[in-house]
């Protein structure tokens, strides 16, 4: 081989035309970047001084806006709503007990209210008025009149004649009273009425009745629960004149020699009757036996009502209560008036 073929060919850097030549700016830029990244030189510390290594600086981050709250998760349509929590057994039992207590109290209150409203005022504790001793009479009503007959003290009845059945005008016995079988509310003989007076007085009155035009006598008697014995007599005459004559001339009502019931020795006019009885076209005369009256006291009264004279006699051992006496007189006057 020739020497030219045996020489070793040294590689050479092949420059191409596409590679751009480095400019000074491009050569200086990397150097500047390397210089900025390189740490500043630290001054040498004197010998024996411990130099702390500087802590790495925290990266500076820009202030950012507060993060938005997370959006609620989308409801799952396929998932059913969770059931409400059931109350504990203890709370349920307490609620049932309170409900039962309210119902019981409501029932008791309703029953009590109905019971109180159905009771009479005098039967309700705390509302009852203290009894004044009056008797419990039944409801009074006037009897029917014969066809075409007017009532007393009305037009067409100037004579003040009672056309109604006199027995129906008798005051009934009060509640709880024991009826008198001899004075049952019907017609009675004259002697039955005259038994109210002493024998001497009864004889005079019997003659006066014979001389007058007495038509009939109706009587009723009873013994009240408090022991008071009551007797009511209604004497009907042919006219008002005969009734007034018997009252004034025979009985001597209002005079000093007045005929009084048997057993009475001293008496006086009863007070308070005028304010109790207010019935037009009637006159009332009431008397009280005064002490000493012995074991039994008597109160009596006369009621003049047209052609009829009412005689009311009450007696009781130990004394006759005033209120029942006035009550009896007032009610009998109302029936006659």
TORKOL-4160 file (C-alpha; in steps of 0.2 Angstrom, whole numbers, padded with zeros to 4 digits, m for minus):
337
<pt num="1" X="0000" Y="0000" Z="0000"/>
<pt num="2" X="0006" Y="0018" Z="m0003"/>
<pt num="3" X="0010" Y="0030" Z="0012"/>
<pt num="4" X="m0005" Y="0040" Z="0007"/>
<pt num="5" X="m0017" Y="0026" Z="0010"/>
<pt num="6" X="m0009" Y="0021" Z="0026"/>
<pt num="7" X="m0010" Y="0038" Z="0035"/>
<pt num="8" X="m0023" Y="0039" Z="0048"/>
<pt num="9" X="m0036" Y="0051" Z="0045"/>
<pt num="10" X="m0039" Y="0063" Z="0060"/>
<pt num="11" X="m0056" Y="0067" Z="0063"/>
<pt num="12" X="m0060" Y="0085" Z="0060"/>
<pt num="13" X="m0074" Y="0095" Z="0067"/>
<pt num="14" X="m0086" Y="0097" Z="0053"/>
<pt num="15" X="m0095" Y="0114" Z="0053"/>
<pt num="16" X="m0111" Y="0114" Z="0044"/>
<pt num="17" X="m0119" Y="0130" Z="0038"/>
<pt num="18" X="m0135" Y="0127" Z="0048"/>
<pt num="19" X="m0126" Y="0131" Z="0065"/>
<pt num="20" X="m0127" Y="0149" Z="0069"/>
<pt num="21" X="m0112" Y="0157" Z="0076"/>
<pt num="22" X="m0113" Y="0162" Z="0094"/>
<pt num="23" X="m0115" Y="0180" Z="0097"/>
<pt num="24" X="m0108" Y="0189" Z="0112"/>
<pt num="25" X="m0126" Y="0191" Z="0119"/>
<pt num="26" X="m0129" Y="0173" Z="0119"/>
<pt num="27" X="m0112" Y="0169" Z="0127"/>
<pt num="28" X="m0115" Y="0182" Z="0141"/>
<pt num="29" X="m0133" Y="0176" Z="0146"/>
<pt num="30" X="m0129" Y="0159" Z="0153"/>
<pt num="31" X="m0115" Y="0167" Z="0162"/>
<pt num="32" X="m0126" Y="0180" Z="0170"/>
<pt num="33" X="m0139" Y="0166" Z="0175"/>
<pt num="34" X="m0125" Y="0156" Z="0183"/>
<pt num="35" X="m0120" Y="0172" Z="0192"/>
<pt num="36" X="m0137" Y="0176" Z="0199"/>
<pt num="37" X="m0140" Y="0158" Z="0205"/>
<pt num="38" X="m0123" Y="0157" Z="0214"/>
<pt num="39" X="m0123" Y="0161" Z="0232"/>
<pt num="40" X="m0115" Y="0177" Z="0238"/>
<pt num="41" X="m0098" Y="0175" Z="0245"/>
<pt num="42" X="m0098" Y="0174" Z="0264"/>
<pt num="43" X="m0085" Y="0185" Z="0273"/>
<pt num="44" X="m0073" Y="0175" Z="0282"/>
<pt num="45" X="m0076" Y="0174" Z="0300"/>
<pt num="46" X="m0062" Y="0175" Z="0313"/>
<pt num="47" X="m0054" Y="0160" Z="0319"/>
<pt num="48" X="m0063" Y="0151" Z="0333"/>
<pt num="49" X="m0080" Y="0158" Z="0328"/>
<pt num="50" X="m0094" Y="0146" Z="0325"/>
<pt num="51" X="m0104" Y="0152" Z="0310"/>
<pt num="52" X="m0122" Y="0145" Z="0309"/>
<pt num="53" X="m0127" Y="0139" Z="0292"/>
<pt num="54" X="m0141" Y="0150" Z="0285"/>
<pt num="55" X="m0158" Y="0142" Z="0285"/>
<pt num="56" X="m0166" Y="0140" Z="0268"/>
<pt num="57" X="m0177" Y="0154" Z="0264"/>
<pt num="58" X="m0195" Y="0150" Z="0262"/>
<pt num="59" X="m0202" Y="0151" Z="0245"/>
<pt num="60" X="m0212" Y="0167" Z="0242"/>
<pt num="61" X="m0229" Y="0164" Z="0236"/>
<pt num="62" X="m0241" Y="0176" Z="0230"/>
<pt num="63" X="m0257" Y="0180" Z="0240"/>
<pt num="64" X="m0271" Y="0170" Z="0233"/>
<pt num="65" X="m0290" Y="0172" Z="0236"/>
<pt num="66" X="m0299" Y="0162" Z="0250"/>
<pt num="67" X="m0304" Y="0145" Z="0243"/>
<pt num="68" X="m0323" Y="0144" Z="0239"/>
<pt num="69" X="m0333" Y="0132" Z="0250"/>
<pt num="70" X="m0335" Y="0115" Z="0243"/>
<pt num="71" X="m0351" Y="0112" Z="0233"/>
<pt num="72" X="m0364" Y="0101" Z="0242"/>
<pt num="73" X="m0364" Y="0084" Z="0235"/>
<pt num="74" X="m0378" Y="0081" Z="0222"/>
<pt num="75" X="m0393" Y="0072" Z="0230"/>
<pt num="76" X="m0394" Y="0054" Z="0226"/>
<pt num="77" X="m0411" Y="0051" Z="0218"/>
<pt num="78" X="m0410" Y="0033" Z="0220"/>
<pt num="79" X="m0406" Y="0034" Z="0239"/>
<pt num="80" X="m0422" Y="0036" Z="0250"/>
<pt num="81" X="m0422" Y="0049" Z="0264"/>
<pt num="82" X="m0416" Y="0043" Z="0281"/>
<pt num="83" X="m0430" Y="0038" Z="0293"/>
<pt num="84" X="m0433" Y="0050" Z="0308"/>
<pt num="85" X="m0426" Y="0044" Z="0324"/>
<pt num="86" X="m0439" Y="0035" Z="0335"/>
<pt num="87" X="m0441" Y="0042" Z="0353"/>
<pt num="88" X="m0434" Y="0032" Z="0367"/>
<pt num="89" X="m0446" Y="0021" Z="0376"/>
<pt num="90" X="m0445" Y="0031" Z="0392"/>
<pt num="91" X="m0451" Y="0047" Z="0383"/>
<pt num="92" X="m0465" Y="0038" Z="0374"/>
<pt num="93" X="m0471" Y="0031" Z="0391"/>
<pt num="94" X="m0471" Y="0048" Z="0399"/>
<pt num="95" X="m0481" Y="0055" Z="0384"/>
<pt num="96" X="m0494" Y="0042" Z="0386"/>
<pt num="97" X="m0495" Y="0044" Z="0405"/>
<pt num="98" X="m0497" Y="0063" Z="0403"/>
<pt num="99" X="m0510" Y="0060" Z="0389"/>
<pt num="100" X="m0520" Y="0049" Z="0400"/>
<pt num="101" X="m0519" Y="0061" Z="0415"/>
<pt num="102" X="m0526" Y="0075" Z="0404"/>
<pt num="103" X="m0540" Y="0064" Z="0398"/>
<pt num="104" X="m0545" Y="0059" Z="0415"/>
<pt num="105" X="m0544" Y="0077" Z="0422"/>
<pt num="106" X="m0555" Y="0083" Z="0407"/>
<pt num="107" X="m0568" Y="0069" Z="0411"/>
<pt num="108" X="m0568" Y="0073" Z="0429"/>
<pt num="109" X="m0570" Y="0091" Z="0426"/>
<pt num="110" X="m0584" Y="0089" Z="0413"/>
<pt num="111" X="m0593" Y="0077" Z="0425"/>
<pt num="112" X="m0591" Y="0089" Z="0440"/>
<pt num="113" X="m0597" Y="0104" Z="0430"/>
<pt num="114" X="m0613" Y="0094" Z="0424"/>
<pt num="115" X="m0616" Y="0088" Z="0442"/>
<pt num="116" X="m0615" Y="0106" Z="0449"/>
<pt num="117" X="m0626" Y="0113" Z="0436"/>
<pt num="118" X="m0639" Y="0100" Z="0439"/>
<pt num="119" X="m0639" Y="0103" Z="0458"/>
<pt num="120" X="m0649" Y="0116" Z="0467"/>
<pt num="121" X="m0639" Y="0131" Z="0473"/>
<pt num="122" X="m0643" Y="0126" Z="0491"/>
<pt num="123" X="m0635" Y="0109" Z="0488"/>
<pt num="124" X="m0619" Y="0116" Z="0482"/>
<pt num="125" X="m0605" Y="0117" Z="0496"/>
<pt num="126" X="m0599" Y="0135" Z="0497"/>
<pt num="127" X="m0614" Y="0142" Z="0488"/>
<pt num="128" X="m0628" Y="0136" Z="0499"/>
<pt num="129" X="m0637" Y="0150" Z="0508"/>
<pt num="130" X="m0640" Y="0147" Z="0526"/>
<pt num="131" X="m0657" Y="0142" Z="0529"/>
<pt num="132" X="m0669" Y="0154" Z="0537"/>
<pt num="133" X="m0681" Y="0140" Z="0542"/>
<pt num="134" X="m0694" Y="0143" Z="0529"/>
<pt num="135" X="m0704" Y="0128" Z="0523"/>
<pt num="136" X="m0703" Y="0120" Z="0505"/>
<pt num="137" X="m0720" Y="0122" Z="0498"/>
<pt num="138" X="m0724" Y="0115" Z="0481"/>
<pt num="139" X="m0727" Y="0127" Z="0466"/>
<pt num="140" X="m0744" Y="0135" Z="0468"/>
<pt num="141" X="m0756" Y="0138" Z="0455"/>
<pt num="142" X="m0774" Y="0145" Z="0454"/>
<pt num="143" X="m0788" Y="0133" Z="0450"/>
<pt num="144" X="m0799" Y="0134" Z="0435"/>
<pt num="145" X="m0815" Y="0144" Z="0436"/>
<pt num="146" X="m0832" Y="0139" Z="0430"/>
<pt num="147" X="m0837" Y="0144" Z="0412"/>
<pt num="148" X="m0840" Y="0163" Z="0411"/>
<pt num="149" X="m0836" Y="0166" Z="0430"/>
<pt num="150" X="m0824" Y="0181" Z="0433"/>
<pt num="151" X="m0811" Y="0181" Z="0446"/>
<pt num="152" X="m0812" Y="0192" Z="0461"/>
<pt num="153" X="m0807" Y="0210" Z="0460"/>
<pt num="154" X="m0810" Y="0211" Z="0441"/>
<pt num="155" X="m0823" Y="0219" Z="0430"/>
<pt num="156" X="m0840" Y="0210" Z="0432"/>
<pt num="157" X="m0836" Y="0204" Z="0449"/>
<pt num="158" X="m0838" Y="0220" Z="0460"/>
<pt num="159" X="m0845" Y="0209" Z="0474"/>
<pt num="160" X="m0828" Y="0201" Z="0476"/>
<pt num="161" X="m0835" Y="0183" Z="0475"/>
<pt num="162" X="m0824" Y="0168" Z="0474"/>
<pt num="163" X="m0832" Y="0157" Z="0461"/>
<pt num="164" X="m0818" Y="0144" Z="0461"/>
<pt num="165" X="m0819" Y="0128" Z="0472"/>
<pt num="166" X="m0814" Y="0134" Z="0489"/>
<pt num="167" X="m0804" Y="0118" Z="0493"/>
<pt num="168" X="m0793" Y="0122" Z="0478"/>
<pt num="169" X="m0788" Y="0138" Z="0486"/>
<pt num="170" X="m0782" Y="0130" Z="0502"/>
<pt num="171" X="m0763" Y="0131" Z="0504"/>
<pt num="172" X="m0755" Y="0114" Z="0502"/>
<pt num="173" X="m0744" Y="0106" Z="0515"/>
<pt num="174" X="m0725" Y="0109" Z="0513"/>
<pt num="175" X="m0713" Y="0095" Z="0509"/>
<pt num="176" X="m0710" Y="0083" Z="0522"/>
<pt num="177" X="m0725" Y="0088" Z="0533"/>
<pt num="178" X="m0737" Y="0075" Z="0540"/>
<pt num="179" X="m0755" Y="0078" Z="0535"/>
<pt num="180" X="m0768" Y="0079" Z="0548"/>
<pt num="181" X="m0781" Y="0066" Z="0544"/>
<pt num="182" X="m0796" Y="0076" Z="0552"/>
<pt num="183" X="m0791" Y="0091" Z="0541"/>
<pt num="184" X="m0787" Y="0084" Z="0524"/>
<pt num="185" X="m0792" Y="0099" Z="0513"/>
<pt num="186" X="m0810" Y="0095" Z="0511"/>
<pt num="187" X="m0826" Y="0102" Z="0518"/>
<pt num="188" X="m0827" Y="0102" Z="0537"/>
<pt num="189" X="m0841" Y="0105" Z="0550"/>
<pt num="190" X="m0842" Y="0121" Z="0559"/>
<pt num="191" X="m0838" Y="0113" Z="0575"/>
<pt num="192" X="m0821" Y="0108" Z="0568"/>
<pt num="193" X="m0817" Y="0126" Z="0565"/>
<pt num="194" X="m0824" Y="0132" Z="0581"/>
<pt num="195" X="m0812" Y="0119" Z="0591"/>
<pt num="196" X="m0798" Y="0132" Z="0588"/>
<pt num="197" X="m0806" Y="0143" Z="0602"/>
<pt num="198" X="m0810" Y="0141" Z="0621"/>
<pt num="199" X="m0827" Y="0133" Z="0624"/>
<pt num="200" X="m0835" Y="0150" Z="0630"/>
<pt num="201" X="m0829" Y="0159" Z="0615"/>
<pt num="202" X="m0834" Y="0144" Z="0603"/>
<pt num="203" X="m0852" Y="0145" Z="0609"/>
<pt num="204" X="m0853" Y="0164" Z="0605"/>
<pt num="205" X="m0845" Y="0161" Z="0588"/>
<pt num="206" X="m0857" Y="0147" Z="0584"/>
<pt num="207" X="m0872" Y="0158" Z="0587"/>
<pt num="208" X="m0864" Y="0172" Z="0576"/>
<pt num="209" X="m0862" Y="0159" Z="0562"/>
<pt num="210" X="m0880" Y="0154" Z="0563"/>
<pt num="211" X="m0885" Y="0172" Z="0561"/>
<pt num="212" X="m0874" Y="0175" Z="0547"/>
<pt num="213" X="m0874" Y="0168" Z="0529"/>
<pt num="214" X="m0859" Y="0156" Z="0531"/>
<pt num="215" X="m0859" Y="0144" Z="0516"/>
<pt num="216" X="m0846" Y="0132" Z="0520"/>
<pt num="217" X="m0829" Y="0129" Z="0528"/>
<pt num="218" X="m0813" Y="0120" Z="0520"/>
<pt num="219" X="m0799" Y="0116" Z="0531"/>
<pt num="220" X="m0781" Y="0108" Z="0530"/>
<pt num="221" X="m0769" Y="0104" Z="0543"/>
<pt num="222" X="m0751" Y="0096" Z="0545"/>
<pt num="223" X="m0736" Y="0094" Z="0556"/>
<pt num="224" X="m0720" Y="0101" Z="0549"/>
<pt num="225" X="m0703" Y="0093" Z="0550"/>
<pt num="226" X="m0698" Y="0105" Z="0564"/>
<pt num="227" X="m0713" Y="0100" Z="0574"/>
<pt num="228" X="m0724" Y="0115" Z="0571"/>
<pt num="229" X="m0743" Y="0111" Z="0570"/>
<pt num="230" X="m0752" Y="0121" Z="0556"/>
<pt num="231" X="m0771" Y="0122" Z="0553"/>
<pt num="232" X="m0779" Y="0133" Z="0539"/>
<pt num="233" X="m0797" Y="0136" Z="0538"/>
<pt num="234" X="m0806" Y="0145" Z="0524"/>
<pt num="235" X="m0824" Y="0152" Z="0528"/>
<pt num="236" X="m0834" Y="0158" Z="0513"/>
<pt num="237" X="m0849" Y="0169" Z="0516"/>
<pt num="238" X="m0863" Y="0174" Z="0504"/>
<pt num="239" X="m0856" Y="0192" Z="0502"/>
<pt num="240" X="m0841" Y="0203" Z="0508"/>
<pt num="241" X="m0853" Y="0211" Z="0520"/>
<pt num="242" X="m0856" Y="0195" Z="0530"/>
<pt num="243" X="m0838" Y="0191" Z="0530"/>
<pt num="244" X="m0833" Y="0208" Z="0537"/>
<pt num="245" X="m0847" Y="0207" Z="0550"/>
<pt num="246" X="m0841" Y="0190" Z="0557"/>
<pt num="247" X="m0823" Y="0197" Z="0557"/>
<pt num="248" X="m0827" Y="0213" Z="0566"/>
<pt num="249" X="m0842" Y="0209" Z="0577"/>
<pt num="250" X="m0840" Y="0191" Z="0581"/>
<pt num="251" X="m0821" Y="0188" Z="0582"/>
<pt num="252" X="m0818" Y="0206" Z="0587"/>
<pt num="253" X="m0802" Y="0207" Z="0577"/>
<pt num="254" X="m0792" Y="0222" Z="0582"/>
<pt num="255" X="m0802" Y="0226" Z="0598"/>
<pt num="256" X="m0796" Y="0224" Z="0615"/>
<pt num="257" X="m0809" Y="0210" Z="0618"/>
<pt num="258" X="m0804" Y="0200" Z="0603"/>
<pt num="259" X="m0807" Y="0181" Z="0603"/>
<pt num="260" X="m0791" Y="0172" Z="0603"/>
<pt num="261" X="m0786" Y="0154" Z="0601"/>
<pt num="262" X="m0787" Y="0142" Z="0615"/>
<pt num="263" X="m0773" Y="0142" Z="0627"/>
<pt num="264" X="m0767" Y="0160" Z="0623"/>
<pt num="265" X="m0767" Y="0172" Z="0638"/>
<pt num="266" X="m0756" Y="0187" Z="0632"/>
<pt num="267" X="m0753" Y="0192" Z="0614"/>
<pt num="268" X="m0747" Y="0206" Z="0603"/>
<pt num="269" X="m0748" Y="0211" Z="0585"/>
<pt num="270" X="m0735" Y="0202" Z="0575"/>
<pt num="271" X="m0722" Y="0213" Z="0567"/>
<pt num="272" X="m0715" Y="0212" Z="0549"/>
<pt num="273" X="m0731" Y="0204" Z="0541"/>
<pt num="274" X="m0735" Y="0220" Z="0532"/>
<pt num="275" X="m0719" Y="0220" Z="0523"/>
<pt num="276" X="m0720" Y="0202" Z="0519"/>
<pt num="277" X="m0738" Y="0201" Z="0512"/>
<pt num="278" X="m0742" Y="0213" Z="0498"/>
<pt num="279" X="m0758" Y="0207" Z="0489"/>
<pt num="280" X="m0770" Y="0220" Z="0483"/>
<pt num="281" X="m0788" Y="0220" Z="0489"/>
<pt num="282" X="m0784" Y="0209" Z="0504"/>
<pt num="283" X="m0781" Y="0213" Z="0523"/>
<pt num="284" X="m0770" Y="0203" Z="0535"/>
<pt num="285" X="m0770" Y="0203" Z="0554"/>
<pt num="286" X="m0757" Y="0193" Z="0563"/>
<pt num="287" X="m0754" Y="0190" Z="0581"/>
<pt num="288" X="m0740" Y="0182" Z="0592"/>
<pt num="289" X="m0743" Y="0174" Z="0609"/>
<pt num="290" X="m0731" Y="0183" Z="0621"/>
<pt num="291" X="m0721" Y="0175" Z="0636"/>
<pt num="292" X="m0724" Y="0167" Z="0647"/>
<pt num="293" X="m0733" Y="0156" Z="0636"/>
<pt num="294" X="m0729" Y="0139" Z="0644"/>
<pt num="295" X="m0723" Y="0124" Z="0634"/>
<pt num="296" X="m0732" Y="0129" Z="0618"/>
<pt num="297" X="m0733" Y="0145" Z="0609"/>
<pt num="298" X="m0746" Y="0150" Z="0596"/>
<pt num="299" X="m0746" Y="0162" Z="0581"/>
<pt num="300" X="m0762" Y="0165" Z="0571"/>
<pt num="301" X="m0768" Y="0177" Z="0558"/>
<pt num="302" X="m0784" Y="0182" Z="0548"/>
<pt num="303" X="m0784" Y="0185" Z="0530"/>
<pt num="304" X="m0799" Y="0195" Z="0523"/>
<pt num="305" X="m0801" Y="0193" Z="0504"/>
<pt num="306" X="m0819" Y="0197" Z="0498"/>
<pt num="307" X="m0832" Y="0185" Z="0503"/>
<pt num="308" X="m0819" Y="0173" Z="0511"/>
<pt num="309" X="m0811" Y="0174" Z="0528"/>
<pt num="310" X="m0795" Y="0164" Z="0530"/>
<pt num="311" X="m0790" Y="0158" Z="0548"/>
<pt num="312" X="m0771" Y="0152" Z="0550"/>
<pt num="313" X="m0766" Y="0145" Z="0567"/>
<pt num="314" X="m0748" Y="0138" Z="0570"/>
<pt num="315" X="m0742" Y="0131" Z="0587"/>
<pt num="316" X="m0726" Y="0123" Z="0592"/>
<pt num="317" X="m0718" Y="0117" Z="0608"/>
<pt num="318" X="m0704" Y="0129" Z="0613"/>
<pt num="319" X="m0710" Y="0143" Z="0601"/>
<pt num="320" X="m0716" Y="0145" Z="0583"/>
<pt num="321" X="m0703" Y="0151" Z="0571"/>
<pt num="322" X="m0707" Y="0168" Z="0564"/>
<pt num="323" X="m0702" Y="0165" Z="0546"/>
<pt num="324" X="m0713" Y="0150" Z="0542"/>
<pt num="325" X="m0727" Y="0159" Z="0550"/>
<pt num="326" X="m0725" Y="0174" Z="0539"/>
<pt num="327" X="m0722" Y="0163" Z="0524"/>
<pt num="328" X="m0738" Y="0153" Z="0527"/>
<pt num="329" X="m0749" Y="0168" Z="0529"/>
<pt num="330" X="m0741" Y="0176" Z="0513"/>
<pt num="331" X="m0744" Y="0161" Z="0502"/>
<pt num="332" X="m0762" Y="0159" Z="0508"/>
<pt num="333" X="m0766" Y="0177" Z="0504"/>
<pt num="334" X="m0759" Y="0175" Z="0487"/>
<pt num="335" X="m0771" Y="0161" Z="0483"/>
<pt num="336" X="m0786" Y="0171" Z="0490"/>
<pt num="337" X="m0781" Y="0187" Z="0481"/>
